[in-house]
Amino acid sequence: MQEEPYEQSELFEHHRILVDRGQAMLRIDKFLGNRLEDVSRNKLQQAAKAGNILVNGTTVKPNYKVKPADVISIVLPYPHHEFELIPEEIPLKILYEDESIVVVNKEAGMVVHPGHGNYTGTLVNALAWHLKEIPLFKSGEMRPGLVHRIDKDTSGILVIAKNEIALNRLARQFFDRTTQRTYIALVWGHFDNEAGTIEGNIGRCIKDRMKMQVFPEGNQGKSAITHYRVIENLGYVTLLECRLETGRTHQIRVHMEYTGHPVFNDERYGGDKIVRGTTFSKYRQFVKNCFTIMPRHALHAKSLVFVHPETGNSMSFDSELPDDFQQVLEKWRGYRKSEQ
């Protein structure tokens, strides 16, 4: 039996299993239940019903009998259980909600899901309260309904599933890269081209495990592609629209640092220093004032397009830039005018 290490992208797992030639015929939900640790048979059945289990490239039902030399591919939207999830009554900005999904506009400073050092006060803690009557949010899963995430200090749009079929179908869309995600970023420096694409594998930083880094050559890291378009040139900084083709951890922040244009006030990737501009004390004070107004990196998940997991209709959501972001933009516009 050959099983390749699963690939984690966003909040789901991809397994690929080559069945031994001596394997006796067995229902695929039972076969996978024996192979995959901490995955219940019910979850496997839901994944199959959503079309997330393929054998030799074709979707199969839970009662499919595994045969020798079959190649099984499965996408599961479930991370491993870690600790108890505590529902908390925290206000949420809900853009849309129905029987299958809820779309929220996350504020900067809120962690998406519990983890080491952030057991409470997260978006998932808030959702566990808001959806406390929903079976999926009573399941004991640590990240119920999540198929993608954004960083703590990134604001913007997230979609969350409210049942297991919706969860599996959304996970498949993110895995297959059929969703459309657009971010707005304020970054240091001027761009010679109005649009472009940044490609470079992203993986855990060799020197600092809290960071990610680009591996331009070789097999390290995972493929990452970011498309950008200049919205507004503000002199020493530029406002960009970034569209993700892949969804790696810190992708835009890492790609921008790699190209010499770190995201404005991004402490982890060098954007919290004066990367471009003059040495005058007046200018240094101006930048410091901007950092005070927006004490986080200038990145906002502005829009999201996906197919509704139940109806099959295209769903499109957009959000305004938060106040701190807009204030900093106005300050840079004013500064640029004063320099002309």
Sine and cosine of phi, psi and omega as CSV:
sin_phi,cos_phi,sin_psi,cos_psi,sin_omega,cos_omega
0.00,0.00,0.78,-0.62,-0.03,-1.00
-0.89,-0.45,0.81,-0.58,0.08,-1.00
-0.77,-0.64,0.82,-0.57,0.04,-1.00
-0.98,0.17,0.56,-0.83,0.06,-1.00
-0.82,0.57,0.69,-0.73,-0.06,-1.00
-0.94,0.35,0.48,-0.88,0.05,-1.00
-0.98,-0.18,0.79,-0.61,0.09,-1.00
-0.97,-0.23,0.86,-0.51,0.09,-1.00
-0.69,-0.73,0.79,-0.62,-0.19,-0.98
0.87,0.50,-0.73,-0.68,-0.07,-1.00
-0.86,-0.51,0.76,0.65,0.09,-1.00
-0.56,-0.83,0.23,-0.97,-0.05,-1.00
-0.87,-0.49,0.59,-0.81,0.08,-1.00
-0.89,-0.46,0.85,-0.53,0.05,-1.00
-0.91,-0.41,0.59,-0.81,0.12,-0.99
-0.75,-0.66,0.86,-0.52,-0.09,-1.00
-0.82,-0.57,0.78,-0.63,0.11,-0.99
-0.99,-0.17,0.88,-0.47,-0.09,-1.00
-0.97,0.25,0.70,-0.72,0.03,-1.00
-0.85,0.52,0.49,-0.87,0.01,-1.00
-0.94,0.33,-0.31,0.95,0.01,-1.00
-0.99,-0.12,0.14,0.99,-0.06,-1.00
-0.94,0.35,0.76,-0.65,0.11,-0.99
-0.96,0.26,0.46,-0.89,0.00,-1.00
-0.90,0.43,0.73,-0.68,-0.10,-1.00
-0.44,-0.90,0.61,-0.79,0.06,-1.00
-0.80,0.60,0.66,-0.75,-0.11,-0.99
-0.92,0.38,-0.52,0.85,0.02,-1.00
-0.93,0.37,-0.59,0.81,0.04,-1.00
-0.96,0.29,-0.66,0.75,0.02,-1.00
-0.86,0.52,-0.75,0.66,-0.02,-1.00
-0.94,0.34,-0.55,0.84,0.06,-1.00
-0.87,0.49,-0.55,0.84,0.04,-1.00
-0.97,0.23,-0.42,0.91,-0.10,-0.99
-1.00,-0.04,-0.58,0.81,-0.15,-0.99
-0.98,-0.21,0.87,-0.49,-0.06,-1.00
-0.93,0.36,0.65,-0.76,0.11,-0.99
0.90,0.44,0.40,0.92,0.06,-1.00
-0.89,-0.46,0.88,-0.47,-0.05,-1.00
-0.96,0.26,0.34,-0.94,0.02,-1.00
-0.91,0.41,-0.57,0.82,0.03,-1.00
-0.89,0.46,-0.66,0.75,0.02,-1.00
-0.90,0.43,-0.62,0.79,0.04,-1.00
-0.91,0.40,-0.63,0.77,0.03,-1.00
-0.90,0.43,-0.65,0.76,0.04,-1.00
-0.90,0.43,-0.63,0.77,0.03,-1.00
-0.89,0.45,-0.65,0.76,0.02,-1.00
-0.90,0.43,-0.70,0.72,0.00,-1.00
-0.88,0.47,-0.52,0.85,0.01,-1.00
-0.99,0.14,-0.05,1.00,0.00,-1.00
0.99,0.12,0.36,0.93,-0.06,-1.00
-1.00,-0.10,0.03,1.00,0.09,-1.00
-0.90,-0.43,0.86,-0.52,-0.01,-1.00
-0.88,-0.48,0.62,-0.78,0.12,-0.99
-0.85,-0.52,0.87,-0.50,-0.03,-1.00
0.81,0.58,0.60,0.80,0.08,-1.00
1.00,0.06,0.02,1.00,-0.04,-1.00
-0.87,-0.50,0.69,-0.73,0.02,-1.00
-0.91,0.41,0.56,-0.83,-0.01,-1.00
-0.75,-0.66,0.32,-0.95,0.05,-1.00
-1.00,0.01,0.25,-0.97,-0.03,-1.00
-0.86,0.51,-0.42,0.91,-0.05,-1.00
-1.00,-0.01,0.10,0.99,0.05,-1.00
-0.85,0.52,0.69,-0.73,0.02,-1.00
-1.00,-0.06,0.88,-0.48,0.01,-1.00
-0.91,0.42,0.67,-0.74,0.00,-1.00
-0.86,-0.51,0.39,-0.92,0.04,-1.00
-0.81,0.59,0.65,-0.76,0.05,-1.00
0.96,0.29,0.10,1.00,0.12,-0.99
-0.88,0.48,0.55,-0.83,0.13,-0.99
-0.94,-0.34,0.91,-0.40,-0.07,-1.00
-0.97,-0.24,0.75,-0.66,0.08,-1.00
-0.84,-0.55,0.73,-0.68,-0.05,-1.00
-0.61,-0.79,0.70,-0.71,0.11,-0.99
-0.93,-0.36,0.83,-0.55,-0.01,-1.00
-0.86,-0.50,0.80,-0.60,0.00,-1.00
-1.00,0.02,0.58,0.82,-0.06,-1.00
-0.80,-0.60,0.89,-0.45,0.16,-0.99
-0.99,0.17,0.11,-0.99,-0.04,-1.00
-0.96,0.27,0.51,-0.86,0.04,-1.00
-0.93,0.37,0.69,-0.72,-0.06,-1.00
-0.84,-0.54,-0.77,0.63,-0.02,-1.00
-0.32,-0.95,0.08,-1.00,-0.10,-1.00
-0.95,0.33,0.70,-0.71,0.05,-1.00
-1.00,0.00,0.80,-0.60,-0.05,-1.00
-0.96,-0.26,0.91,-0.42,0.07,-1.00
-0.90,0.43,0.69,-0.72,0.01,-1.00
-0.71,-0.71,0.66,-0.75,-0.01,-1.00
-0.99,0.15,1.00,0.07,-0.02,-1.00
-0.88,-0.47,0.75,-0.67,-0.01,-1.00
-0.86,0.50,0.61,-0.79,0.04,-1.00
-0.81,-0.58,0.59,-0.81,0.13,-0.99
-1.00,-0.06,0.99,-0.11,-0.05,-1.00
-1.00,-0.06,0.85,-0.52,0.01,-1.00
-1.00,0.03,-0.49,0.87,-0.06,-1.00
-0.29,-0.96,0.57,-0.82,0.07,-1.00
-0.42,-0.91,0.66,-0.75,0.14,-0.99
-0.60,-0.80,-0.33,-0.94,-0.07,-1.00
-0.93,0.36,-0.35,0.94,-0.14,-0.99
-0.94,-0.33,-0.55,0.84,-0.14,-0.99
-0.64,-0.76,0.32,-0.95,0.21,-0.98
-0.69,-0.72,0.72,-0.69,0.01,-1.00
-0.92,-0.38,0.81,-0.58,-0.05,-1.00
-0.86,-0.52,0.42,-0.91,0.12,-0.99
-0.95,-0.31,0.99,-0.17,-0.10,-1.00
-0.97,0.25,0.70,-0.72,0.08,-1.00
-0.98,0.17,0.49,-0.87,0.09,-1.00
-0.89,0.45,0.60,-0.80,0.01,-1.00
0.99,-0.15,-0.21,0.98,0.01,-1.00
-0.99,-0.13,0.82,-0.57,0.09,-1.00
-0.95,0.30,0.59,-0.80,-0.07,-1.00
-0.96,0.29,-0.75,0.66,-0.05,-1.00
-0.67,-0.74,0.41,-0.91,-0.01,-1.00
-0.88,0.48,0.54,-0.84,0.06,-1.00
-0.26,-0.97,-0.06,-1.00,-0.04,-1.00
-0.87,0.50,0.86,-0.51,-0.03,-1.00
1.00,-0.06,-0.24,0.97,0.01,-1.00
-0.68,-0.73,0.96,0.27,-0.05,-1.00
-1.00,0.04,-0.34,0.94,-0.03,-1.00
-0.71,-0.70,0.18,-0.98,0.07,-1.00
0.97,0.24,0.19,0.98,-0.04,-1.00
-1.00,-0.03,0.18,-0.98,0.06,-1.00
-0.86,0.51,-0.65,0.76,0.00,-1.00
-0.92,0.40,-0.60,0.80,0.10,-1.00
-0.87,0.50,-0.65,0.76,0.03,-1.00
-0.92,0.38,-0.66,0.75,0.02,-1.00
-0.91,0.41,-0.60,0.80,0.01,-1.00
-0.88,0.47,-0.52,0.85,0.07,-1.00
-0.97,0.23,-0.75,0.66,-0.05,-1.00
-0.88,0.47,-0.57,0.82,-0.08,-1.00
-0.92,-0.39,0.53,0.85,-0.13,-0.99
-0.90,0.43,-0.31,0.95,0.03,-1.00
-1.00,-0.03,-0.06,1.00,-0.03,-1.00
-1.00,0.08,0.80,-0.60,-0.05,-1.00
-0.79,0.61,-0.65,0.76,-0.03,-1.00
-0.86,0.52,-0.55,0.84,-0.04,-1.00
-1.00,0.00,0.10,0.99,0.15,-0.99
-0.94,-0.33,0.09,1.00,-0.19,-0.98
-0.98,0.20,-0.24,0.97,-0.07,-1.00
1.00,0.00,-0.05,1.00,0.06,-1.00
-0.92,0.39,0.55,-0.83,-0.03,-1.00
-0.99,0.13,-0.37,0.93,-0.03,-1.00
-0.73,-0.69,0.82,0.57,-0.09,-1.00
-0.88,0.47,0.72,-0.69,0.09,-1.00
0.99,0.14,-0.15,0.99,-0.09,-1.00
-1.00,0.04,0.72,-0.70,0.11,-0.99
-0.80,-0.60,-0.15,0.99,0.12,-0.99
-0.46,-0.89,0.17,-0.99,-0.04,-1.00
-0.48,-0.88,0.27,-0.96,0.14,-0.99
-0.76,-0.65,0.36,-0.93,-0.09,-1.00
-0.90,0.43,0.35,-0.94,0.00,-1.00
-0.78,0.63,-0.75,0.66,-0.10,-1.00
-1.00,-0.06,0.17,0.99,0.16,-0.99
-1.00,-0.09,0.74,-0.67,0.06,-1.00
-1.00,-0.08,0.28,-0.96,0.16,-0.99
0.76,-0.65,-0.28,-0.96,-0.28,-0.96
-1.00,0.03,0.68,-0.73,0.12,-0.99
-0.68,-0.73,0.58,-0.81,0.13,-0.99
-0.95,-0.32,0.66,-0.75,-0.02,-1.00
-0.80,-0.61,0.70,-0.72,0.02,-1.00
-0.99,0.12,0.52,-0.86,0.00,-1.00
-0.94,-0.34,-0.09,1.00,0.09,-1.00
-0.54,-0.84,0.18,-0.98,-0.16,-0.99
-0.95,0.32,-0.57,0.82,0.05,-1.00
-0.91,0.42,-0.72,0.69,0.04,-1.00
-0.87,0.49,-0.65,0.76,0.01,-1.00
-0.87,0.49,-0.73,0.69,0.00,-1.00
-0.91,0.41,-0.67,0.74,-0.04,-1.00
-0.94,0.35,-0.61,0.80,0.07,-1.00
-0.93,0.38,-0.65,0.76,0.03,-1.00
-0.84,0.54,-0.65,0.76,0.00,-1.00
-0.90,0.44,-0.64,0.77,0.01,-1.00
-0.89,0.45,-0.69,0.73,0.01,-1.00
-0.93,0.38,-0.60,0.80,0.03,-1.00
-0.91,0.41,-0.66,0.75,-0.01,-1.00
-0.99,0.14,-0.04,1.00,0.04,-1.00
0.88,0.47,0.61,0.79,0.02,-1.00
-0.99,-0.11,-0.10,1.00,0.09,-1.00
-0.99,0.15,0.31,-0.95,0.07,-1.00
-0.84,-0.54,0.85,-0.52,-0.03,-1.00
-0.83,-0.56,0.82,-0.58,-0.02,-1.00
-0.86,-0.51,0.73,-0.68,0.01,-1.00
-0.88,-0.47,0.44,-0.90,0.17,-0.99
-0.93,-0.36,0.76,-0.65,-0.03,-1.00
-0.73,-0.69,0.68,-0.73,0.18,-0.98
-0.98,-0.19,0.86,-0.50,-0.10,-1.00
-0.80,-0.60,0.35,-0.94,0.02,-1.00
-0.97,0.26,0.60,-0.80,0.17,-0.99
0.99,-0.12,0.13,-0.99,-0.01,-1.00
-0.95,-0.32,0.59,-0.81,0.02,-1.00
-0.95,-0.30,0.77,-0.64,0.03,-1.00
-0.95,0.31,-0.54,0.84,0.00,-1.00
-0.97,-0.25,0.57,-0.82,-0.02,-1.00
-0.96,0.29,-0.35,0.94,0.01,-1.00
-0.44,-0.90,0.35,-0.94,0.00,-1.00
-0.08,-1.00,0.02,-1.00,0.01,-1.00
-0.76,-0.65,0.71,-0.70,0.06,-1.00
-0.94,-0.33,0.82,-0.57,0.04,-1.00
-0.83,-0.56,0.67,-0.75,0.03,-1.00
0.12,-0.99,0.81,-0.58,-0.01,-1.00
-0.82,0.57,0.64,-0.77,0.01,-1.00
-0.89,-0.45,0.72,-0.70,0.04,-1.00
-0.49,-0.87,0.05,-1.00,0.00,-1.00
-0.88,0.47,0.71,-0.70,-0.02,-1.00
-0.89,0.45,0.71,-0.70,-0.04,-1.00
-0.93,0.38,-0.61,0.80,-0.09,-1.00
-1.00,0.00,-0.46,0.89,-0.07,-1.00
-0.66,-0.75,0.95,-0.31,-0.09,-1.00
-0.94,0.35,-0.19,0.98,0.05,-1.00
-0.99,0.13,-0.16,0.99,-0.04,-1.00
-0.90,-0.43,0.26,-0.97,0.18,-0.98
-0.94,-0.35,0.30,-0.95,0.05,-1.00
-0.56,-0.83,0.30,-0.95,0.04,-1.00
-1.00,0.00,0.72,-0.69,0.11,-0.99
-0.93,-0.38,1.00,-0.05,-0.12,-0.99
-0.91,0.41,-0.41,0.91,-0.03,-1.00
-0.74,-0.68,0.37,-0.93,0.07,-1.00
1.00,0.04,-0.18,-0.98,-0.11,-0.99
-0.98,-0.19,0.08,1.00,0.00,-1.00
-0.96,0.28,0.51,-0.86,0.02,-1.00
0.95,0.30,-0.10,-0.99,0.00,-1.00
-0.84,-0.55,0.51,-0.86,-0.03,-1.00
-0.80,0.61,0.73,-0.68,0.01,-1.00
-0.63,-0.78,0.74,-0.67,-0.04,-1.00
-0.72,-0.70,0.83,-0.56,0.04,-1.00
-0.83,-0.56,0.80,-0.59,0.09,-1.00
-0.98,-0.18,0.70,-0.72,0.00,-1.00
-0.77,-0.64,0.41,-0.91,0.06,-1.00
-0.62,-0.79,0.73,-0.69,0.02,-1.00
-0.96,0.27,0.82,-0.57,0.07,-1.00
-1.00,-0.06,-0.69,0.72,-0.08,-1.00
-0.44,-0.90,0.78,-0.62,0.07,-1.00
-1.00,-0.02,0.88,-0.48,-0.07,-1.00
-0.90,-0.43,0.52,0.86,0.05,-1.00
1.00,0.07,-0.99,-0.15,-0.04,-1.00
-0.99,0.12,-0.18,0.98,0.06,-1.00
-0.73,-0.68,0.31,-0.95,-0.02,-1.00
-0.70,-0.72,0.66,-0.75,0.08,-1.00
-1.00,-0.05,0.82,-0.57,-0.07,-1.00
-0.88,-0.48,0.48,-0.88,0.30,-0.95
-0.97,-0.24,0.81,-0.59,-0.01,-1.00
-0.89,-0.46,0.76,-0.65,0.04,-1.00
-0.91,-0.42,0.82,-0.57,-0.02,-1.00
-1.00,0.08,0.79,-0.61,0.17,-0.99
-1.00,-0.05,-0.51,0.86,0.11,-0.99
-0.86,-0.50,0.10,-0.99,-0.05,-1.00
-0.74,-0.67,0.90,0.44,-0.02,-1.00
-1.00,0.09,0.38,-0.92,0.03,-1.00
-0.85,0.53,0.79,-0.61,0.04,-1.00
0.87,0.50,0.44,0.90,-0.21,-0.98
-0.81,0.59,-0.81,0.59,-0.04,-1.00
-0.89,0.45,-0.68,0.73,-0.03,-1.00
-0.88,0.47,-0.67,0.74,-0.01,-1.00
-0.95,0.32,-0.70,0.71,0.00,-1.00
-0.89,0.45,-0.62,0.79,0.01,-1.00
-0.93,0.36,-0.65,0.76,0.08,-1.00
-0.87,0.49,-0.68,0.74,-0.03,-1.00
-0.86,0.50,-0.58,0.82,-0.02,-1.00
-1.00,0.01,0.05,1.00,0.01,-1.00
1.00,0.09,0.27,0.96,-0.01,-1.00
-0.80,-0.60,0.89,0.46,-0.05,-1.00
-0.85,0.52,0.49,-0.87,0.03,-1.00
-0.90,0.44,0.69,-0.72,-0.05,-1.00
-0.82,0.57,0.78,-0.62,0.01,-1.00
0.88,0.48,0.50,0.87,0.09,-1.00
-1.00,0.04,0.99,-0.15,-0.10,-1.00
-0.88,0.48,-0.61,0.79,-0.08,-1.00
-0.96,0.29,-0.50,0.87,-0.10,-1.00
-0.88,-0.47,0.45,0.89,0.18,-0.98
1.00,0.06,0.07,1.00,-0.03,-1.00
-0.99,0.11,-0.04,1.00,-0.01,-1.00
-1.00,-0.02,0.19,0.98,0.09,-1.00
-0.91,-0.42,0.26,-0.97,0.05,-1.00
-0.98,0.17,0.99,-0.15,-0.08,-1.00
-0.99,0.10,-0.55,0.84,0.01,-1.00
-0.73,-0.68,0.51,-0.86,0.10,-0.99
0.80,-0.60,-0.18,-0.98,-0.10,-0.99
-1.00,0.01,0.06,-1.00,0.04,-1.00
-0.98,-0.19,0.02,1.00,-0.05,-1.00
-0.90,0.44,0.63,-0.78,-0.02,-1.00
-0.89,0.45,-0.53,0.85,0.02,-1.00
-0.89,0.46,-0.66,0.75,0.01,-1.00
-0.94,0.35,-0.66,0.75,0.03,-1.00
-0.87,0.50,-0.65,0.76,0.02,-1.00
-0.92,0.39,-0.60,0.80,0.04,-1.00
-0.88,0.48,-0.73,0.68,0.00,-1.00
-0.90,0.44,-0.67,0.74,0.03,-1.00
-0.86,0.50,-0.64,0.77,0.04,-1.00
-0.90,0.44,-0.62,0.79,0.05,-1.00
-0.90,0.44,-0.67,0.74,0.03,-1.00
-0.88,0.47,-0.58,0.81,0.00,-1.00
-0.93,0.36,-0.66,0.75,0.02,-1.00
-0.90,0.43,-0.65,0.76,-0.05,-1.00
-0.82,-0.57,0.99,0.16,-0.09,-1.00
-0.99,0.17,0.78,0.63,0.00,-1.00
-0.27,-0.96,0.18,-0.98,0.00,-1.00
-0.94,0.33,0.57,-0.82,-0.12,-0.99
-1.00,0.07,0.97,0.24,-0.03,-1.00
-0.64,-0.77,0.75,-0.66,-0.07,-1.00
-0.68,-0.73,0.80,-0.60,0.07,-1.00
-0.98,0.19,1.00,-0.09,-0.22,-0.98
-0.99,0.17,-0.68,0.74,-0.09,-1.00
-0.63,-0.77,0.38,-0.92,0.00,-1.00
-0.54,-0.84,0.75,-0.66,0.06,-1.00
-0.82,-0.58,0.76,-0.65,0.02,-1.00
-0.45,-0.89,0.16,-0.99,0.04,-1.00
-1.00,-0.07,0.76,-0.65,0.00,-1.00
-0.87,0.49,0.78,-0.63,-0.12,-0.99
-0.92,0.39,-0.30,0.95,0.01,-1.00
-0.97,-0.25,-0.74,0.67,-0.11,-0.99
-1.00,0.07,-0.42,0.91,-0.07,-1.00
0.99,0.14,0.03,1.00,0.01,-1.00
-0.98,0.19,0.51,-0.86,0.08,-1.00
-0.96,0.27,0.75,-0.66,0.00,-1.00
-0.90,-0.45,0.74,-0.67,-0.04,-1.00
-0.75,-0.66,0.77,-0.64,-0.02,-1.00
-0.75,-0.66,0.59,-0.81,-0.03,-1.00
-0.68,-0.73,0.50,-0.87,0.00,-1.00
-0.68,-0.73,0.53,-0.85,0.04,-1.00
-0.97,0.25,0.44,-0.90,0.11,-0.99
-0.90,0.44,0.67,-0.75,0.03,-1.00
-0.91,0.41,0.27,-0.96,-0.11,-0.99
-0.84,0.54,-0.70,0.72,-0.05,-1.00
-0.88,0.47,-0.63,0.78,0.02,-1.00
-0.91,0.42,-0.72,0.69,-0.02,-1.00
-0.91,0.42,-0.61,0.79,0.02,-1.00
-0.89,0.45,-0.68,0.74,0.01,-1.00
-0.91,0.41,-0.63,0.77,0.06,-1.00
-0.86,0.51,-0.71,0.71,0.00,-1.00
-0.89,0.45,-0.60,0.80,0.04,-1.00
-0.90,0.43,-0.67,0.74,0.02,-1.00
-0.93,0.37,-0.60,0.80,0.06,-1.00
-0.89,0.45,-0.67,0.74,0.04,-1.00
-0.91,0.41,-0.63,0.78,0.00,-1.00
-0.91,0.42,-0.67,0.74,-0.03,-1.00
-0.90,0.43,-0.62,0.78,0.03,-1.00
-0.90,0.44,-0.64,0.77,-0.02,-1.00
-0.93,0.37,-0.39,0.92,-0.01,-1.00
-1.00,0.08,-0.31,0.95,-0.08,-1.00
-0.99,0.10,0.00,0.00,0.00,0.00
